[in-house]
Amino acid sequence: MIAVLRNSALSTIGELGKTTLFGGEVIGNLLRYGTPFRGLLLQMYVVGVRSITTTVFTGFFVGAIMAIQIHLQLRDFGAQAFLGGLSASVTLRNVGPLLIAFILSGKVGAYTTAELGTMQVTDQISAIRCLGMDPIRYLVAPRFLAVVVSSFLLLVIGLMTAIGGGALIAAVDLGVNTLNYVQNIPTIVTGWSVLTGVAKSFVFGVIIAAVSCYRGYTTRNGASGVGENVKSASVQTLVIIIIADFALSNWIGGLMDFCTGVLGW
């Protein structure tokens, strides 16, 4: 049992290292050569624009759920006036970016993994090498950057939609005046809350891009390999996002304490 756990842990750490190195290689390629703007826009449309409906739908219900759950707690203390601020703060800091990133990893990440994986097992990537071109530069880099940018923008859209969803459900179902809900947000939601949400959105976008591109690019064993790597990419992305969420929450919390306590910001 211990040997199995040890081997599993070592395998997981090894895959994490390989994914990190691959992501670094792609980023280095982007810094050296850039990527065609037209190709970037095409990939952003494929992975981003087509996911807006899903993101908005998810964000709305994330905000609504947070408003309902927090209202149940505040009602016992007669503090419903703080619903807007607390709901928006929790959504921006942690729950919103995390849940929306989960949805995007299953939609954007799985699509990118399957697309690159199919190219790999059908020898399209080998054909590009035979033509003397670098598949990292012409195939992976545009998709990597498109997934990062699209995921970041979609997460921001989802967070704004979540706040709107919380305000709507508070007015329709919880009897909280929309004006009071919105006016209370600036009293609790600080710049650090917004910074936390934006930072997590960007990092989660990079994670989705790195894992999906790496898993797709390293696919083997035909159609079954594509399916296996799509599954592995989804699981690996979720695990890394959770770990990154913990690390970012701890790091940003420490940075906030330092800036407010030492620098007086």
C-alpha atoms as one frame of an Amber mdcrd trajectory, in Angstrom:
protein
   0.000   0.000   0.000   2.781   2.412   0.940   4.688   1.516  -2.242   1.601
   2.210  -4.361   1.078   5.605  -2.711   4.757   6.464  -3.110   4.789   5.533
  -6.790   1.574   7.465  -7.377   2.996  10.541  -5.641   6.252  10.342  -7.594
   4.350   9.927 -10.858   2.162  12.941 -10.055   5.180  15.091  -9.180   6.936
  13.945 -12.345   3.966  14.875 -14.535   3.700  18.233 -12.784   7.377  18.884
 -13.511   7.028  17.899 -17.167   3.967  20.139 -17.532   5.837  23.066 -15.969
   8.837  22.587 -18.274   6.566  22.315 -21.306   4.722  25.486 -20.304   8.045
  27.264 -19.880   9.139  26.118 -23.338   5.937  27.419 -24.917   6.185  30.764
 -23.098   9.830  31.089 -24.189   8.773  30.390 -27.761   6.107  33.088 -27.535
   8.604  35.608 -26.169  11.099  34.865 -28.956   8.802  34.616 -31.967   5.400
  35.863 -30.889   2.352  34.481 -32.649   0.323  35.609 -35.690  -2.456  37.926
 -34.557  -4.973  36.437 -36.972  -4.257  32.922 -35.736  -4.579  34.098 -32.140
  -7.974  35.673 -32.838  -9.160  32.483 -34.536  -8.163  30.345 -31.569  -9.692
  32.826 -29.111 -12.954  32.587 -31.027 -12.865  28.802 -31.022 -12.079  28.376
 -27.322 -13.330  31.694 -25.923 -16.330  33.168 -27.711 -18.070  29.804 -27.878
 -17.711  29.483 -24.097 -19.285  32.814 -23.152 -22.780  31.369 -22.750 -21.540
  28.602 -20.465 -19.494  31.067 -18.406 -22.328  33.553 -17.989 -24.754  30.785
 -17.063 -22.329  29.334 -14.512 -21.379  32.720 -13.070 -25.010  33.711 -12.572
 -25.831  30.647 -10.528 -22.564  30.809  -8.569 -23.521  34.317  -7.447 -27.086
  33.257  -6.720 -25.971  30.283  -4.611 -23.532  32.415  -2.619 -26.219  35.036
  -1.945 -28.682  32.404  -0.714 -26.167  30.637   1.526 -24.775  33.821   3.069
 -28.291  35.202   3.568 -29.203  32.153   5.647 -26.328  32.959   8.013 -26.871
  36.721   8.184 -30.599  36.363   8.782 -29.988  34.785  12.189 -28.099  37.908
  13.279 -30.302  40.486  11.572 -27.407  41.579   9.379 -28.961  41.215   5.906
 -27.676  44.706   5.071 -24.203  43.220   4.644 -25.376  40.591   2.152 -24.185
  42.403  -0.974 -20.695  43.131   0.326 -20.065  39.706   1.854 -21.475  37.799
  -1.106 -19.458  39.817  -3.630 -16.276  39.570  -1.547 -16.455  35.786  -1.133
 -17.328  35.345  -4.803 -14.452  37.526  -6.011 -11.819  36.166  -3.634 -12.311
  32.439  -3.900 -15.525  30.689  -4.860 -16.136  32.473  -8.169 -12.700  31.986
  -9.776 -12.483  28.400  -8.515 -15.856  27.135  -9.730 -15.745  28.963 -13.047
 -12.208  27.671 -13.663 -13.516  24.142 -13.064 -16.135  24.648 -15.766 -13.622
  26.135 -18.205 -11.144  23.313 -17.594 -13.796  20.849 -18.691 -14.820  22.866
 -21.751 -11.809  24.851 -22.981  -9.139  22.522 -21.596 -10.747  19.316 -22.824
 -11.315  20.782 -26.295  -7.677  21.892 -26.611  -6.369  18.541 -25.367  -8.566
  16.586 -27.773  -7.662  18.818 -30.726  -3.881  18.619 -30.228  -4.125  14.936
 -29.311  -5.959  14.146 -32.535  -3.319  16.045 -34.501  -0.621  14.020 -32.769
  -2.087  10.544 -33.316  -2.999  11.298 -36.962   0.617  12.397 -37.644  -0.320
  15.989 -38.512   2.299  17.243 -36.057   4.906  14.911 -37.584   4.015  16.279
 -41.022   4.710  19.806 -39.812   8.126  18.696 -38.573   8.826  17.132 -41.977
   8.125  20.519 -43.574  10.876  22.014 -41.416   8.504  23.939 -39.121   8.341
  23.913 -35.341   4.962  22.525 -34.134   5.406  24.286 -30.797   5.578  27.626
 -32.588   2.851  27.081 -35.174   0.393  24.808 -33.368   0.876  24.900 -29.606
   1.895  28.520 -28.909  -1.198  30.156 -30.505  -3.501  27.770 -28.661  -1.634
  28.240 -25.391  -1.879  32.038 -25.542  -5.499  31.896 -26.724  -6.478  29.634
 -23.818  -4.690  31.898 -21.294  -6.278  35.108 -22.594  -9.703  33.567 -23.175
  -9.800  31.854 -19.779  -8.771  35.074 -18.029 -11.401  37.161 -19.824 -14.081
  34.512 -19.335 -13.300  34.280 -15.625 -13.609  38.067 -15.269 -16.918  37.996
 -17.168 -18.086  35.130 -14.968 -17.204  37.033 -11.788 -19.125  40.121 -12.898
 -22.078  37.938 -13.846 -21.884  36.241 -10.434 -22.270  39.581  -8.665 -25.242
  40.398 -10.895 -26.771  36.990 -10.224 -26.425  37.512  -6.486 -28.111  40.916
  -6.700 -30.980  39.543  -8.799 -31.704  36.535  -6.589 -31.465  38.758  -3.502
 -34.145  41.070  -4.900 -36.445  38.408  -6.338 -36.195  35.608  -3.780 -34.675
  37.017  -0.585 -36.482  40.341  -0.336 -33.300  42.416  -0.251 -33.498  45.773
  -2.019 -31.177  45.865  -5.026 -29.985  49.397  -4.232 -29.031  48.405  -0.690
 -27.351  45.270  -2.009 -25.198  47.236  -4.465 -24.447  50.170  -2.130 -23.051
  47.809   0.483 -20.528  46.216  -1.885 -17.857  49.002  -1.757 -17.839  48.902
   2.063 -16.553  45.317   2.132 -15.110  44.632  -1.316 -11.663  46.247  -1.301
  -8.981  46.564  -3.925  -7.383  43.454  -2.445 -10.554  41.483  -3.172 -10.473
  42.559  -6.813  -6.711  41.922  -7.031  -7.175  38.433  -5.602  -9.893  37.564
  -8.106  -7.904  38.936 -11.062  -4.664  37.204  -9.997  -6.401  33.862  -9.531
  -8.183  34.204 -12.867  -4.889  34.741 -14.673  -3.055  31.910 -12.882  -5.935
  29.486 -13.435  -5.921  30.404 -17.130  -2.203  29.600 -17.371  -2.767  26.264
 -15.613  -5.600  25.283 -17.962  -3.479  26.218 -20.989  -0.301  24.451 -19.827
  -1.978  21.182 -18.824  -4.294  20.932 -21.834  -1.556  21.749 -24.372   0.954
  19.402 -22.734  -1.489  16.508 -22.520  -2.642  16.993 -26.095   0.875  17.370
 -27.504   2.150  14.214 -25.783  -0.784  11.986 -26.748   0.028   8.468 -27.971
  -1.814   5.199 -28.760  -4.447   6.419 -31.183  -8.058   7.247 -30.328  -7.913
   5.533 -26.935  -4.874   7.669 -26.079  -6.797  10.828 -26.929  -9.621   9.833
 -24.604  -7.216   8.869 -21.828  -5.298  12.138 -22.076  -8.475  14.225 -22.095
  -9.515  12.499 -18.879  -6.051  12.899 -17.354  -5.919  16.567 -18.352  -9.266
  17.274 -16.686  -8.274  15.577 -13.420  -4.775  17.080 -13.351  -6.104  20.574
 -14.057  -8.608  20.404 -11.208  -6.004  19.175  -8.718  -3.439  21.819  -9.701
  -6.056  24.584  -9.593  -7.039  23.605  -6.053  -3.391  23.590  -4.935  -2.762
  26.914  -6.688  -5.871  28.384  -5.069  -4.547  27.448  -1.632  -1.090  28.846
  -2.394  -2.425  32.092  -3.843  -4.861  32.624  -0.980  -2.040  32.157   1.519
   0.443  34.288  -0.429  -1.937  37.158  -1.173  -3.155  37.098   2.435   0.433
  37.426   3.646   1.120  40.192   1.142  -1.988  42.050   2.250  -0.963  41.816
   5.920   2.521  43.102   5.036   1.240  46.035   2.990  -1.372  47.095   5.538
   0.657  46.425   8.675   4.171  47.451   7.597   3.658  49.828   4.677   0.345
  51.235   5.870  -1.404  50.895   2.505
